[in-house]
Amino acid sequence: MTIAVVGGTGTLGRLVTSELRTRGLQVRVLSRSAPEHPIDLTTGDGLGPALKGCDVVVDASNNSSRRAAATLVAGSRRLLEAEQTAGVGHHVGVSVVGCEQVPVGYYKVKADQERAVERGPVPPGRTAGPPGRPAGPRKRSRGGSRRCGHGCCGWRTRPSAR
């Protein structure tokens, strides 16, 4: 199985890549600065060739600037279209638990990104975010989030709509 990690050179992406490789999985790092598979979510450049032969995409991309929506929402739509064309079977989006409850700034963009993934053409996995954000440290939040079922990270996860 080949797993593409979008944003694989970033803070979270490096950790995801390392964990997947530790588990013996084949990982392809995709980012603007990736030497083998450079991509740009804001334009879609490089997505087609980078995703060819991938079974799963983990989207660990991020942008907390004023232009976050160009990367996180429109970029996710471009990514999902390219995944469909490449025959990717599964998409995992990383988000912030409870972001839909904080309709301002970055959290609103993350909620919009989640909706884009849920409505996209590639079956989504779980959206996940680090603990301690709006969902808090409870075992189960009002929004239905729960601990990662794989026991690998302790992050809260929320099943996608599909």
VEXKOLNU-837570 format. One record per atom (N, C-alpha, C): atom name; x, y, z. Coordinates in Angstrom, 1 decimal. Layout:
N
{CA, {X, Y, Z}},
...
This chain:
162
{N, {0.8, -1.2, 0.0}},
{CA, {0.0, 0.0, 0.0}},
{C, {0.9, 1.2, 0.0}},
{N, {0.6, 2.2, -0.9}},
{CA, {1.3, 3.4, -0.9}},
{C, {0.4, 4.5, -0.4}},
{N, {1.0, 5.3, 0.6}},
{CA, {0.2, 6.3, 1.2}},
{C, {0.9, 7.7, 0.9}},
{N, {0.2, 8.6, 0.3}},
{CA, {0.7, 9.9, 0.1}},
{C, {0.4, 10.8, 1.3}},
{N, {1.4, 11.5, 1.8}},
{CA, {1.2, 12.5, 2.9}},
{C, {1.4, 13.9, 2.3}},
{N, {0.3, 14.6, 2.1}},
{CA, {0.3, 15.9, 1.6}},
{C, {0.7, 16.8, 2.8}},
{N, {1.7, 17.7, 2.5}},
{CA, {2.2, 18.5, 3.6}},
{C, {3.2, 17.7, 4.4}},
{N, {3.8, 16.7, 3.8}},
{CA, {4.7, 15.7, 4.5}},
{C, {6.0, 16.3, 5.0}},
{N, {6.3, 17.5, 4.6}},
{CA, {7.5, 18.1, 5.1}},
{C, {7.2, 19.1, 6.2}},
{N, {6.0, 19.3, 6.6}},
{CA, {5.6, 20.2, 7.6}},
{C, {5.6, 19.6, 9.0}},
{N, {5.2, 20.4, 10.0}},
{CA, {5.3, 20.0, 11.4}},
{C, {4.6, 18.6, 11.6}},
{N, {3.3, 18.6, 11.3}},
{CA, {2.5, 17.4, 11.5}},
{C, {2.9, 16.3, 10.4}},
{N, {3.0, 16.7, 9.2}},
{CA, {3.3, 15.8, 8.1}},
{C, {4.6, 14.9, 8.3}},
{N, {5.6, 15.6, 8.9}},
{CA, {6.8, 14.8, 9.2}},
{C, {6.6, 13.7, 10.2}},
{N, {5.8, 14.0, 11.2}},
{CA, {5.4, 13.0, 12.2}},
{C, {4.6, 11.9, 11.7}},
{N, {3.6, 12.2, 10.8}},
{CA, {2.8, 11.2, 10.2}},
{C, {3.6, 10.3, 9.3}},
{N, {4.5, 10.9, 8.5}},
{CA, {5.4, 10.2, 7.6}},
{C, {6.3, 9.2, 8.4}},
{N, {6.9, 9.7, 9.5}},
{CA, {7.7, 8.9, 10.3}},
{C, {7.0, 7.7, 10.9}},
{N, {5.8, 8.0, 11.4}},
{CA, {5.0, 6.9, 12.1}},
{C, {4.6, 5.9, 11.0}},
{N, {4.2, 6.3, 9.9}},
{CA, {3.8, 5.3, 8.8}},
{C, {5.0, 4.5, 8.4}},
{N, {6.1, 5.1, 8.2}},
{CA, {7.3, 4.3, 7.8}},
{C, {7.7, 3.4, 8.9}},
{N, {7.6, 3.8, 10.2}},
{CA, {7.9, 2.9, 11.3}},
{C, {7.0, 1.7, 11.2}},
{N, {5.8, 1.8, 10.8}},
{CA, {4.9, 0.7, 10.7}},
{C, {5.1, -0.1, 9.4}},
{N, {6.2, 0.2, 8.6}},
{CA, {6.5, -0.6, 7.4}},
{C, {5.7, -0.2, 6.2}},
{N, {5.0, 0.9, 6.2}},
{CA, {4.2, 1.3, 5.0}},
{C, {5.0, 2.1, 4.1}},
{N, {4.7, 2.0, 2.8}},
{CA, {5.3, 2.8, 1.8}},
{C, {4.7, 4.2, 1.8}},
{N, {5.6, 5.2, 1.9}},
{CA, {5.1, 6.6, 2.1}},
{C, {5.7, 7.5, 1.0}},
{N, {4.8, 8.3, 0.4}},
{CA, {5.2, 9.3, -0.6}},
{C, {5.0, 10.7, 0.0}},
{N, {6.0, 11.5, 0.1}},
{CA, {5.9, 12.8, 0.7}},
{C, {5.6, 13.8, -0.4}},
{N, {4.5, 14.5, -0.2}},
{CA, {4.1, 15.6, -1.2}},
{C, {4.1, 16.9, -0.5}},
{N, {4.7, 17.9, -1.0}},
{CA, {4.6, 19.3, -0.5}},
{C, {5.3, 20.2, -1.5}},
{N, {5.2, 21.5, -1.2}},
{CA, {5.9, 22.4, -2.1}},
{C, {7.4, 22.2, -2.1}},
{N, {7.9, 21.8, -1.0}},
{CA, {9.4, 21.6, -0.9}},
{C, {9.9, 20.2, -1.0}},
{N, {9.0, 19.3, -1.3}},
{CA, {9.4, 17.9, -1.4}},
{C, {10.3, 17.7, -2.6}},
{N, {11.5, 17.0, -2.5}},
{CA, {12.4, 16.9, -3.6}},
{C, {11.8, 16.0, -4.7}},
{N, {11.2, 14.9, -4.3}},
{CA, {10.7, 13.9, -5.4}},
{C, {9.3, 14.2, -5.9}},
{N, {8.4, 14.7, -5.0}},
{CA, {7.0, 14.9, -5.4}},
{C, {6.6, 16.3, -5.0}},
{N, {7.1, 17.4, -5.7}},
{CA, {6.6, 18.7, -5.3}},
{C, {5.2, 19.0, -5.9}},
{N, {4.4, 19.6, -5.0}},
{CA, {3.0, 19.9, -5.4}},
{C, {2.7, 21.3, -4.9}},
{N, {1.6, 21.9, -5.5}},
{CA, {1.1, 23.1, -5.0}},
{C, {-0.4, 23.0, -4.9}},
{N, {-1.0, 23.0, -3.7}},
{CA, {-2.4, 22.9, -3.6}},
{C, {-3.2, 24.1, -4.1}},
{N, {-2.5, 25.3, -4.1}},
{CA, {-3.2, 26.5, -4.5}},
{C, {-3.4, 26.6, -6.1}},
{N, {-2.6, 25.8, -6.8}},
{CA, {-2.7, 25.8, -8.3}},
{C, {-3.0, 24.4, -8.8}},
{N, {-2.7, 23.4, -8.0}},
{CA, {-2.9, 22.0, -8.5}},
{C, {-1.7, 21.4, -9.2}},
{N, {-0.6, 22.3, -9.3}},
{CA, {0.6, 21.8, -10.0}},
{C, {1.2, 20.6, -9.3}},
{N, {1.5, 19.6, -10.1}},
{CA, {2.2, 18.4, -9.6}},
{C, {1.3, 17.3, -9.0}},
{N, {0.0, 17.6, -8.8}},
{CA, {-0.8, 16.6, -8.1}},
{C, {-1.0, 15.3, -8.9}},
{N, {-1.3, 15.4, -10.1}},
{CA, {-1.5, 14.2, -10.9}},
{C, {-0.4, 13.2, -10.9}},
{N, {0.9, 13.6, -11.3}},
{CA, {2.0, 12.7, -11.2}},
{C, {2.3, 12.2, -9.8}},
{N, {2.2, 13.1, -8.8}},
{CA, {2.5, 12.7, -7.4}},
{C, {1.6, 11.7, -6.9}},
{N, {0.3, 11.7, -7.3}},
{CA, {-0.7, 10.7, -6.7}},
{C, {-0.8, 9.4, -7.5}},
{N, {-0.2, 9.4, -8.6}},
{CA, {-0.2, 8.1, -9.5}},
{C, {0.3, 6.9, -8.7}},
{N, {-0.5, 5.9, -8.6}},
{CA, {-0.1, 4.7, -7.9}},
{C, {-0.4, 4.7, -6.3}},
{N, {-0.9, 5.8, -5.8}},
{CA, {-1.2, 5.9, -4.4}},
{C, {-2.6, 5.3, -4.1}},
{N, {-2.6, 4.6, -2.9}},
{CA, {-3.9, 4.0, -2.5}},
{C, {-4.6, 4.9, -1.5}},
{N, {-3.9, 5.6, -0.7}},
{CA, {-4.5, 6.5, 0.4}},
{C, {-3.8, 7.8, 0.4}},
{N, {-4.5, 8.9, 0.7}},
{CA, {-3.9, 10.2, 0.9}},
{C, {-4.2, 10.6, 2.3}},
{N, {-3.2, 11.1, 3.0}},
{CA, {-3.4, 11.7, 4.3}},
{C, {-3.0, 13.2, 4.0}},
{N, {-4.0, 14.1, 4.2}},
{CA, {-3.8, 15.5, 4.0}},
{C, {-3.5, 16.2, 5.3}},
{N, {-2.2, 16.4, 5.5}},
{CA, {-1.7, 17.1, 6.7}},
{C, {-1.2, 18.5, 6.3}},
{N, {-1.7, 19.0, 5.2}},
{CA, {-1.4, 20.4, 4.8}},
{C, {-2.0, 21.4, 5.8}},
{N, {-1.4, 22.6, 5.8}},
{CA, {-1.9, 23.6, 6.7}},
{C, {-1.5, 25.0, 6.2}},
{N, {-2.3, 25.9, 6.6}},
{CA, {-2.0, 27.3, 6.3}},
{C, {-2.8, 28.2, 7.2}},
{N, {-2.2, 28.9, 8.1}},
{CA, {-2.9, 29.7, 9.1}},
{C, {-2.9, 31.2, 8.7}},
{N, {-2.6, 31.5, 7.5}},
{CA, {-2.5, 32.9, 7.1}},
{C, {-3.9, 33.4, 6.7}},
{N, {-4.0, 34.6, 6.3}},
{CA, {-5.3, 35.2, 5.8}},
{C, {-5.8, 34.4, 4.5}},
{N, {-4.9, 33.8, 3.8}},
{CA, {-5.2, 33.1, 2.6}},
{C, {-5.4, 31.6, 2.8}},
{N, {-5.7, 31.2, 4.1}},
{CA, {-5.8, 29.8, 4.4}},
{C, {-6.8, 29.1, 3.5}},
{N, {-7.9, 29.7, 3.2}},
{CA, {-9.0, 29.0, 2.4}},
{C, {-8.5, 28.6, 1.0}},
{N, {-7.5, 29.4, 0.5}},
{CA, {-7.0, 29.0, -0.9}},
{C, {-6.3, 27.7, -0.8}},
{N, {-5.6, 27.4, 0.3}},
{CA, {-4.9, 26.1, 0.4}},
{C, {-5.8, 25.1, 1.0}},
{N, {-6.5, 25.4, 2.1}},
{CA, {-7.2, 24.3, 2.8}},
{C, {-8.6, 24.0, 2.2}},
{N, {-9.3, 24.9, 1.6}},
{CA, {-10.6, 24.6, 1.1}},
{C, {-10.5, 24.3, -0.4}},
{N, {-10.1, 25.3, -1.2}},
{CA, {-10.0, 25.2, -2.6}},
{C, {-8.9, 24.1, -2.9}},
{N, {-7.8, 24.1, -2.2}},
{CA, {-6.7, 23.2, -2.4}},
{C, {-7.2, 21.7, -2.1}},
{N, {-8.0, 21.6, -1.1}},
{CA, {-8.6, 20.2, -0.8}},
{C, {-9.5, 19.8, -2.0}},
{N, {-10.2, 20.7, -2.5}},
{CA, {-11.1, 20.3, -3.7}},
{C, {-10.2, 19.9, -4.9}},
{N, {-9.1, 20.6, -5.1}},
{CA, {-8.2, 20.2, -6.2}},
{C, {-7.6, 18.9, -5.9}},
{N, {-7.2, 18.7, -4.7}},
{CA, {-6.6, 17.4, -4.3}},
{C, {-7.5, 16.3, -4.5}},
{N, {-8.7, 16.4, -4.0}},
{CA, {-9.7, 15.3, -4.1}},
{C, {-10.0, 15.0, -5.6}},
{N, {-10.1, 16.0, -6.5}},
{CA, {-10.3, 15.8, -7.9}},
{C, {-9.1, 15.0, -8.5}},
{N, {-7.9, 15.4, -8.1}},
{CA, {-6.7, 14.7, -8.6}},
{C, {-6.7, 13.3, -8.0}},
{N, {-7.1, 13.1, -6.8}},
{CA, {-7.2, 11.7, -6.2}},
{C, {-8.1, 10.8, -7.0}},
{N, {-9.3, 11.4, -7.3}},
{CA, {-10.2, 10.6, -8.1}},
{C, {-9.7, 10.2, -9.4}},
{N, {-9.0, 11.1, -10.1}},
{CA, {-8.4, 10.9, -11.4}},
{C, {-7.3, 9.8, -11.3}},
{N, {-6.6, 9.8, -10.2}},
{CA, {-5.5, 8.9, -10.0}},
{C, {-5.9, 7.5, -9.5}},
{N, {-7.2, 7.4, -9.1}},
{CA, {-7.7, 6.2, -8.6}},
{C, {-7.4, 5.9, -7.1}},
{N, {-7.2, 7.0, -6.4}},
{CA, {-6.9, 6.9, -4.9}},
{C, {-8.2, 6.4, -4.3}},
{N, {-8.1, 5.4, -3.4}},
{CA, {-9.3, 4.9, -2.8}},
{C, {-9.8, 5.4, -1.5}},
{N, {-8.9, 6.2, -0.8}},
{CA, {-9.3, 6.7, 0.5}},
{C, {-8.6, 8.0, 0.8}},
{N, {-9.3, 8.9, 1.5}},
{CA, {-8.7, 10.2, 1.8}},
{C, {-8.9, 10.4, 3.3}},
{N, {-7.8, 10.8, 4.0}},
{CA, {-7.9, 11.1, 5.4}},
{C, {-7.5, 12.6, 5.6}},
{N, {-8.4, 13.4, 6.1}},
{CA, {-8.2, 14.8, 6.3}},
{C, {-7.9, 15.1, 7.8}},
{N, {-6.9, 15.9, 8.1}},
{CA, {-6.6, 16.2, 9.5}},
{C, {-7.3, 17.6, 9.7}},
{N, {-8.0, 17.7, 10.9}},
{CA, {-8.7, 18.9, 11.2}},
{C, {-8.6, 19.2, 12.7}},
{N, {-9.4, 20.1, 13.1}},
{CA, {-9.5, 20.5, 14.5}},
{C, {-10.8, 20.1, 15.1}},
{N, {-10.9, 19.2, 16.1}},
{CA, {-12.1, 18.8, 16.6}},
{C, {-12.9, 20.0, 17.2}},
{N, {-14.2, 20.1, 16.8}},
{CA, {-15.0, 21.1, 17.3}},
{C, {-14.9, 22.4, 16.5}},
{N, {-14.2, 22.4, 15.4}},
{CA, {-14.0, 23.7, 14.6}},
{C, {-15.3, 24.3, 14.1}},
{N, {-16.3, 23.4, 13.8}},
{CA, {-17.5, 24.0, 13.4}},
{C, {-18.3, 24.7, 14.5}},
{N, {-17.8, 24.6, 15.7}},
{CA, {-18.5, 25.3, 16.8}},
{C, {-17.9, 26.7, 17.0}},
{N, {-16.8, 27.0, 16.3}},
{CA, {-16.1, 28.3, 16.5}},
{C, {-16.0, 28.9, 15.1}},
{N, {-17.1, 29.6, 14.7}},
{CA, {-17.2, 30.0, 13.3}},
{C, {-16.5, 31.3, 13.0}},
{N, {-15.2, 31.4, 13.4}},
{CA, {-14.4, 32.6, 13.1}},
{C, {-13.0, 32.1, 12.6}},
{N, {-12.4, 33.0, 11.7}},
{CA, {-11.1, 32.8, 11.3}},
{C, {-10.7, 31.4, 10.8}},
{N, {-9.6, 30.9, 11.4}},
{CA, {-9.0, 29.7, 11.0}},
{C, {-10.0, 28.5, 11.2}},
{N, {-10.7, 28.5, 12.3}},
{CA, {-11.6, 27.4, 12.6}},
{C, {-12.7, 27.3, 11.6}},
{N, {-13.2, 28.5, 11.1}},
{CA, {-14.2, 28.5, 10.1}},
{C, {-13.7, 27.8, 8.8}},
{N, {-12.4, 28.2, 8.5}},
{CA, {-11.8, 27.6, 7.3}},
{C, {-11.6, 26.1, 7.4}},
{N, {-11.2, 25.6, 8.6}},
{CA, {-11.1, 24.2, 8.9}},
{C, {-12.4, 23.5, 8.7}},
{N, {-13.5, 24.1, 9.2}},
{CA, {-14.9, 23.5, 9.1}},
{C, {-15.3, 23.5, 7.6}},
{N, {-14.9, 24.5, 6.9}},
{CA, {-15.2, 24.5, 5.4}},
{C, {-14.4, 23.4, 4.7}},
{N, {-13.2, 23.2, 5.1}},
{CA, {-12.4, 22.2, 4.6}},
{C, {-13.0, 20.8, 4.9}},
{N, {-13.4, 20.6, 6.1}},
{CA, {-14.1, 19.3, 6.4}},
{C, {-15.3, 19.0, 5.5}},
{N, {-16.1, 20.1, 5.3}},
{CA, {-17.3, 19.9, 4.4}},
{C, {-16.8, 19.6, 3.0}},
{N, {-15.8, 20.2, 2.5}},
{CA, {-15.3, 19.9, 1.1}},
{C, {-14.8, 18.4, 1.0}},
{N, {-14.2, 17.9, 2.1}},
{CA, {-13.8, 16.5, 2.1}},
{C, {-15.0, 15.6, 2.1}},
{N, {-15.9, 15.9, 3.0}},
{CA, {-17.1, 15.1, 3.1}},
{C, {-17.9, 15.0, 1.9}},
{N, {-17.9, 16.1, 1.1}},
{CA, {-18.7, 16.1, -0.2}},
{C, {-17.9, 15.7, -1.4}},
{N, {-16.6, 15.5, -1.2}},
{CA, {-15.7, 15.2, -2.3}},
{C, {-15.9, 13.8, -2.9}},
{N, {-15.2, 13.6, -4.0}},
{CA, {-15.4, 12.3, -4.8}},
{C, {-14.7, 11.1, -4.3}},
{N, {-13.8, 11.3, -3.3}},
{CA, {-13.0, 10.2, -2.8}},
{C, {-13.5, 9.9, -1.4}},
{N, {-13.8, 8.6, -1.1}},
{CA, {-14.3, 8.3, 0.3}},
{C, {-13.4, 8.8, 1.4}},
{N, {-13.9, 9.6, 2.3}},
{CA, {-13.1, 10.1, 3.4}},
{C, {-13.0, 9.1, 4.5}},
{N, {-11.8, 9.2, 5.2}},
{CA, {-11.7, 8.4, 6.4}},
{C, {-12.2, 9.2, 7.6}},
{N, {-11.4, 9.3, 8.6}},
{CA, {-11.8, 10.1, 9.7}},
{C, {-11.1, 11.4, 9.7}},
{N, {-11.7, 12.5, 10.2}},
{CA, {-11.0, 13.7, 10.3}},
{C, {-10.5, 13.7, 11.8}},
{N, {-9.3, 14.2, 12.0}},
{CA, {-8.8, 14.2, 13.3}},
{C, {-8.1, 15.5, 13.7}},
{N, {-8.0, 15.7, 15.0}},
{CA, {-7.3, 16.9, 15.5}},
{C, {-6.7, 16.6, 16.8}},
{N, {-5.7, 17.4, 17.2}},
{CA, {-5.1, 17.2, 18.5}},
{C, {-6.0, 17.4, 19.7}},
{N, {-5.8, 16.7, 20.8}},
{CA, {-6.7, 16.9, 21.9}},
{C, {-6.5, 18.2, 22.5}},
{N, {-7.5, 18.7, 23.3}},
{CA, {-7.4, 19.9, 24.0}},
{C, {-7.9, 21.1, 23.3}},
{N, {-8.3, 20.9, 22.1}},
{CA, {-9.0, 22.0, 21.3}},
{C, {-10.4, 22.1, 21.8}},
{N, {-11.4, 22.7, 21.1}},
{CA, {-12.7, 22.9, 21.6}},
{C, {-13.4, 21.7, 22.2}},
{N, {-13.1, 20.5, 21.7}},
{CA, {-13.7, 19.3, 22.2}},
{C, {-13.3, 18.9, 23.6}},
{N, {-12.1, 19.4, 24.0}},
{CA, {-11.6, 19.2, 25.4}},
{C, {-11.1, 17.8, 25.7}},
{N, {-10.8, 17.5, 26.9}},
{CA, {-10.2, 16.2, 27.2}},
{C, {-11.1, 15.1, 27.6}},
{N, {-12.4, 15.3, 27.4}},
{CA, {-13.3, 14.2, 27.7}},
{C, {-13.1, 13.0, 26.9}},
{N, {-13.6, 11.8, 27.3}},
{CA, {-13.5, 10.6, 26.5}},
{C, {-14.4, 10.7, 25.3}},
{N, {-15.6, 11.3, 25.5}},
{CA, {-16.5, 11.4, 24.4}},
{C, {-17.1, 12.8, 24.5}},
{N, {-17.1, 13.6, 23.4}},
{CA, {-17.6, 14.9, 23.4}},
{C, {-19.0, 14.9, 22.9}},
{N, {-19.7, 16.0, 23.1}},
{CA, {-21.1, 16.2, 22.6}},
{C, {-21.2, 16.0, 21.1}},
{N, {-20.1, 16.3, 20.4}},
{CA, {-20.1, 16.2, 18.9}},
{C, {-19.9, 14.8, 18.4}},
{N, {-19.7, 13.8, 19.3}},
{CA, {-19.5, 12.4, 18.9}},
{C, {-18.1, 12.1, 18.6}},
{N, {-17.1, 12.9, 19.0}},
{CA, {-15.7, 12.5, 18.8}},
{C, {-15.3, 11.5, 19.8}},
{N, {-14.3, 10.7, 19.4}},
{CA, {-13.8, 9.7, 20.3}},
{C, {-12.3, 9.5, 20.1}},
{N, {-11.6, 8.8, 20.9}},
{CA, {-10.2, 8.6, 20.7}},
{C, {-10.0, 7.8, 19.5}},
{N, {-8.8, 8.0, 18.9}},
{CA, {-8.4, 7.2, 17.7}},
{C, {-8.5, 5.7, 18.0}},
{N, {-9.2, 5.0, 17.1}},
{CA, {-9.4, 3.6, 17.3}},
{C, {-8.2, 2.8, 17.1}},
{N, {-7.2, 3.3, 16.6}},
{CA, {-5.9, 2.6, 16.3}},
{C, {-5.0, 2.6, 17.5}},
{N, {-5.3, 3.5, 18.5}},
{CA, {-4.4, 3.6, 19.7}},
{C, {-3.1, 4.1, 19.4}},
{N, {-2.9, 4.7, 18.2}},
{CA, {-1.5, 5.2, 17.9}},
{C, {-1.2, 6.6, 18.4}},
{N, {-2.2, 7.4, 18.6}},
{CA, {-1.8, 8.8, 18.8}},
{C, {-2.5, 9.5, 20.0}},
{N, {-3.6, 8.9, 20.5}},
{CA, {-4.4, 9.5, 21.5}},
{C, {-5.2, 10.7, 21.0}},
{N, {-5.2, 11.0, 19.7}},
{CA, {-6.0, 12.1, 19.2}},
{C, {-7.4, 11.8, 19.2}},
{N, {-8.2, 12.8, 19.2}},
{CA, {-9.7, 12.6, 19.1}},
{C, {-10.0, 12.5, 17.6}},
{N, {-10.9, 11.6, 17.3}},
{CA, {-11.3, 11.5, 15.9}},
{C, {-12.9, 11.6, 15.8}},
{N, {-13.3, 12.0, 14.6}},
{CA, {-14.8, 12.1, 14.4}},
{C, {-15.0, 11.4, 13.1}},
{N, {-16.0, 10.4, 13.1}},
{CA, {-16.3, 9.8, 11.8}},
{C, {-16.8, 10.8, 10.8}},
{N, {-16.4, 10.6, 9.5}},
{CA, {-16.9, 11.5, 8.5}},
{C, {-18.4, 11.2, 8.2}},
{N, {-19.0, 12.0, 7.4}},
{CA, {-20.4, 11.9, 7.1}},
{C, {-20.7, 10.6, 6.3}},
{N, {-19.7, 10.1, 5.5}},
{CA, {-20.0, 8.9, 4.7}},
{C, {-19.6, 7.7, 5.4}},
